[in-house]
């Protein structure tokens, strides 16, 4: 896997290569680019798909000890990543984690030609509904985060309502989740990075709320793809985002929870293709 050295540390990424239009696909908490594997398989023949592993818990290389790993800090990492690889006319897609909305109207905005917001954090939903809302409190208790992550070591506990059960209707394959959770389970420095992010959730919520106004200035094509059965990202948030973005198309996707790339990858890929043609 290639890597790039950024201000915060070294970021691994996947790159399908080629001369096609660039799509940068961002993942959520304790996930990596493999979240998008089925969508990428559909798109890679026509588009260059680039998938950075953000420092959200599944990254394999710890960030620098002084790195800003707040929501805004990680958004800046995503922006610096695009700049470092000189990615232009980027279609920026996000699922679950919504922090990349903070790039709109900022220093890296000029690299973004399209947005795809796919059942992600928005407005005040940070951390999102569900068990994740306990993480900022647990992160402040010595050993609390490690204890909270313990059930994820066991495949049979990963589908519980208080773990990853509400994220996807279809189980994420064991081998994929094993890769997601190995770094945070095995490396103290990765837990340190994750702790910094979740402990700053209140500031992330404020930043995302303040950034809402900038979405109205994004006068480029946008897709808002929202799961109709999402348990964590309110359905009305998808509709509100579509109303804010001047050129947004709202697509509500049935038979899916938050992780649309897992539950309905073909439908999502088809809608991203539609976005790319605009």
PyMOL commands that set and color helices and strands:
alter all, ss='L'
color gray80, all
select helices_A, chain A and resi 33-43+71-84+99-103+109-111+131-138+144-153+155-157+165-167+174-186+188-199+201-215+235-244+260-263+265-276
alter helices_A, ss='H'
color red, helices_A
select strands_A, chain A and resi 2-5+10-15+22-26+48-52+90-96+112-120+222-227+248-253
alter strands_A, ss='S'
color yellow, strands_A
deselect
rebuild
show_as cartoon
